[in-house]
Amino acid sequence: MAIMREGFSFSLEKKDNYFQLKIRDEKLNKSLTIDEQSERNVCKRLIKKISEDRVELLFLIGVGMGFWIEGLLSSPFVSKLIILEPDKTLYNLVSQLPPIKKLIESGKVEFFLAGEIDDFLVSMRSRYELLFFKRIEVYVNELMRRMYREDYNNLERRIGKALNTLVNDGLTIARHSLRWMGNFISNLKKLSDCYYLNSLYNRYEGTAVIVGAGPSVDDILKNTEIGKAYIISTDAALRTLYSSGYRPNLIVTLDP
């Protein structure tokens, strides 16, 4: 079976009872041939490393034919596999192979393809459940990296950056969560004294001034007419307002 896309050709065949994948970059005049047995050998080495390092969560870049990943499903240490395949054409070619089907059907696996990868990496900021895995590693399909070096290296860096952000956010939550919960419970008692934003609609007439913490705010506050206006202030501008003798009518704050 063979398929093509701009600049690349792909073929998959069975030879001597083993599957063989061929990829050719027409522009660079570069070819790559990978057989099933080579992928299985990679899997054996990876299983050994995972066992030694007690890895529980793996990010895997480049699905190949799936044979280098399939054996990981039976590892007693691996709880979750997150597979990212940036080449949709390649995936369409190998998607009917037994190991690929097995990976897709497994409850251990999350699979992200091509355009889905960007959305997944953004969503990782809130995937705090990933922090419960004791050991996380990122592995690249080294056989396929020869053909997709730039794409795989870039994706590997992006995953590392997303994991660092997730860990830092998790540490912040761990440090401040009790204080946040205490503030939340305390503020619940004050809800009866609060108003919805839409309650301000048509409530005031005249001139309103919105004050931010920009570099020109000091000069603007010298205008005495501001004192006659309805003042809406950001929390960052409060100190400047108060020091200039103004008391805002409405304060806007944002906690992401």
C-alpha positions in Angstrom: 0.0 0.0 0.0 1.4 3.4 -0.9 0.2 7.0 -0.5 1.7 10.4 -1.2 1.4 14.0 0.0 3.3 17.1 -1.1 7.0 16.3 -1.1 6.7 12.9 0.6 5.8 9.3 -0.5 4.9 6.5 1.9 4.6 2.8 1.4 3.7 -0.1 3.7 4.2 -3.8 2.7 4.6 -7.1 4.3 7.8 -8.9 3.6 8.8 -12.3 5.0 5.9 -12.1 7.5 7.2 -8.7 8.8 5.8 -5.3 8.0 8.0 -2.7 6.4 7.5 1.0 6.2 9.2 3.2 3.6 9.2 7.0 3.6 10.8 9.2 1.0 11.4 13.0 1.1 11.3 13.9 -2.6 12.6 17.4 -2.1 15.7 16.4 -0.1 16.1 13.1 -2.0 16.2 11.2 1.3 14.7 7.8 2.1 14.0 5.9 5.3 13.1 2.2 5.6 11.9 0.7 8.9 10.9 -2.9 9.5 8.7 -4.4 12.2 11.6 -6.2 13.9 13.6 -3.0 14.3 10.7 -1.4 16.1 10.3 -4.4 18.4 14.0 -4.2 19.3 13.5 -0.5 20.3 10.6 -1.6 22.4 12.7 -4.2 24.3 15.3 -1.5 25.1 12.6 0.9 26.2 10.9 -1.6 28.5 14.3 -2.3 30.2 14.9 1.4 30.7 11.3 2.0 32.0 11.7 -0.9 34.5 15.0 0.5 35.8 13.7 4.0 36.1 10.2 3.1 37.3 8.6 5.4 34.7 4.8 5.7 35.2 3.8 8.2 32.5 5.4 8.4 29.0 5.0 11.0 26.3 5.8 9.2 23.0 6.6 11.2 19.8 6.1 9.5 16.5 3.9 6.4 16.4 5.8 4.7 13.5 4.1 1.3 12.9 3.3 1.0 16.6 5.4 -2.0 17.3 7.9 0.0 19.4 5.0 1.1 21.7 2.7 -2.0 21.8 4.8 -3.9 24.3 4.7 -1.0 26.8 1.0 -1.7 27.4 1.9 -4.8 29.4 4.6 -3.1 31.5 3.6 -3.2 35.2 5.2 0.2 35.8 3.5 2.2 33.0 0.2 3.6 34.0 -0.4 6.0 31.1 0.9 6.6 27.5 0.4 9.9 25.7 1.2 9.4 22.0 1.7 12.4 19.6 1.9 11.8 15.9 2.5 15.1 13.9 2.2 13.4 10.4 -1.5 12.7 9.6 -0.6 11.1 6.2 1.7 8.6 7.9 -0.9 7.8 10.5 -3.6 7.2 7.8 -1.3 4.6 6.2 -0.5 2.6 9.4 -3.8 3.1 11.3 -5.1 -0.4 10.4 -2.0 -2.2 11.7 -2.8 -4.5 14.7 -0.6 -2.6 17.2 -2.1 0.8 16.2 -5.6 -0.6 16.7 -4.5 -2.0 20.1 -3.1 1.3 21.2 -6.2 3.2 20.2 -8.5 0.8 22.1 -6.4 0.7 25.3 -7.5 2.6 28.3 -3.9 3.4 29.1 -3.4 5.5 26.0 -4.2 9.1 24.9 -3.6 9.7 21.2 -3.2 13.1 19.6 -2.8 13.5 15.9 -1.4 16.5 13.9 -3.7 19.5 14.6 -4.9 18.1 17.9 -1.4 18.4 19.3 -1.4 22.2 19.7 -4.7 22.1 21.6 -3.4 19.3 23.8 -0.3 21.2 24.7 -2.3 24.3 25.7 -4.7 22.1 27.8 -1.7 20.7 29.7 -1.8 23.9 31.8 -4.8 22.5 33.6 -4.0 18.7 33.5 -3.0 18.6 37.2 -3.8 14.9 37.4 -0.6 14.3 35.5 1.4 15.5 38.5 0.3 12.5 40.5 2.6 10.3 38.4 5.9 9.8 40.3 8.1 9.6 37.2 7.4 11.2 33.8 9.6 10.8 30.7 9.5 11.9 27.1 10.7 9.4 24.4 11.1 10.0 20.7 10.9 7.3 18.0 14.6 7.3 17.2 14.0 5.3 14.0 11.7 7.9 12.7 13.7 10.9 14.0 16.1 10.5 11.0 13.3 11.7 8.7 11.4 14.1 11.1 14.3 15.5 13.1 13.2 19.1 13.2 9.5 18.3 13.9 10.3 15.8 16.6 12.9 18.0 18.3 10.6 20.9 18.3 7.7 18.8 19.7 10.0 17.4 22.4 11.0 20.9 23.5 7.3 22.0 23.6 6.3 19.1 25.8 9.2 19.8 28.1 8.1 23.4 28.4 4.5 22.5 29.0 5.5 20.0 31.7 7.7 22.7 33.4 4.7 25.1 33.4 2.4 22.5 34.8 4.8 21.6 37.6 5.4 25.3 38.5 1.6 25.9 38.6 1.1 22.8 40.7 3.7 24.0 43.2 2.0 27.4 43.4 -1.4 25.7 44.1 0.2 23.4 46.7 1.7 26.4 48.5 -1.3 28.7 48.5 -4.3 26.3 48.3 -5.2 26.4 52.0 -5.1 30.2 52.0 -7.3 30.3 48.9 -9.8 27.9 50.4 -9.9 30.0 53.6 -10.5 33.2 51.6 -13.2 31.5 49.5 -15.1 30.3 52.6 -14.8 33.7 54.3 -16.1 35.4 51.2 -19.1 33.2 51.0 -20.5 35.0 54.1 -20.3 38.3 52.2 -22.3 37.2 49.1 -25.5 38.7 50.4 -23.7 42.1 50.4 -22.6 41.7 46.8 -24.1 42.9 43.5 -24.1 41.4 40.0 -22.3 43.5 37.4 -25.5 43.9 35.4 -27.0 45.7 38.4 -24.9 48.8 37.4 -26.7 49.1 34.1 -28.4 52.5 33.8 -27.6 53.2 37.5 -25.4 56.2 36.9 -25.3 59.0 34.4 -22.6 61.5 33.4 -18.9 61.1 32.8 -16.9 58.0 33.7 -13.1 57.7 33.9 -11.3 54.4 33.7 -8.0 54.5 35.5 -5.3 51.9 34.7 -1.7 51.6 35.8 -0.1 53.1 32.7 2.9 55.4 32.6 0.7 58.6 32.0 -1.6 58.1 35.0 0.2 60.6 37.2 -0.2 63.4 34.7 -3.8 62.6 34.0 -4.7 62.6 37.7 -3.6 66.3 37.9 -6.8 67.1 36.0 -9.2 68.3 38.8 -12.2 67.4 36.6 -11.6 63.8 37.3 -12.9 64.3 40.8 -16.4 65.1 39.4 -16.5 61.9 37.3 -17.5 58.3 38.2 -14.1 56.7 38.7 -13.6 53.1 37.7 -10.1 51.8 38.7 -8.1 48.7 38.2 -6.6 47.2 41.4 -3.1 48.0 40.1 -3.9 51.8 40.1 -5.4 52.0 43.6 -2.3 53.2 45.3 -1.7 56.0 42.8 -5.4 57.1 43.1 -5.4 57.2 46.9 -2.1 59.0 47.1 -3.5 61.6 44.7 -6.6 62.1 46.9 -9.1 60.2 44.8 -11.4 57.4 46.0 -12.8 55.2 43.1 -16.4 54.4 42.8 -15.8 51.0 41.3 -12.7 48.7 41.5 -12.1 46.0 38.9 -9.9 43.1 39.7 -9.1 39.8 37.9 -7.7 36.6 39.4 -7.0 34.1 36.6 
